[in-house]
Amino acid sequence: MNEPVASETYAAQIRRLAELTSRVAAQREEAHTWYAQQCAAADRAVAEATAQVRRAGAEAAEARELVERVDAEAAHLWQELRTRLGASARRLGDPPGPARDASGDPVPLLHGVRELLDRTRQPGELPGSLNPLLVLCGVGGAVVAYVLGVGARAVGAGSGGDLAVGMPVLGLVVTLLGPLVGLAPARLLADRRHAVLGPRPITVVLTAGLVMTVLLLALAPR
């Protein structure tokens, strides 16, 4: 058998135990301190992340509001442009969408478009030099209405029953609407000239149509 190894003295064992206890306590305190620091760091990280999420949500809401405002303003400006162009605006189609590579603040661009539209000349009334064409529109509308009225009366005359009574009345109504029929080609003329059909051109068309209608009715065979 091996001889027993001489052990340290009791006092040395106590000192060693005290050192180990102190070391364990220091390591435990260090571990607690590290854990507390990690928890504090994690809490700060969570707080910062929460604040970033709030800021991102606010920025997203602001961006959505800006997009809605820009879309509404762009649609309004596009409609105003179509109004300015009149009949030729049919070729424009729907408002264009946002460009893929667009950058920067769109608000100044919209302000620039608004100022440009404001600076453009507002459509004016048809000039007096076009009065002969307006007279032709009124005369032509009256003639077309009169011919339709004559046709309606002829249909009534060749029919019996209710048609024989109703068609002459309808023909007379159509004939009396002749002055108004001339406003349709006059409106097309104004659109082609990028002008508005104001009170004077309307008066010229209606007067010519009314005079022509009266003449046709006066010269009609009884």
Secondary structure by P-SEA (a helix, b strand, c coil): cccccccccaaaaaaaaaaaaaaaaaaaaaaaaaaaaaaaaaaaaaaaaaaaaaaaaaaaaaaaaaaaaaaaaaaaaaaaaaaaaccccccccccccccccccccaaaaaaaaaaaaaaccccccccccaaaaaaaaaaaaaaaaaaaaaaaaaaaaaccccccccaaaaaaaaaaaccccaaaaaaaaaaaacccccaaaaaaaaaaaaaaaaaaaaaccc
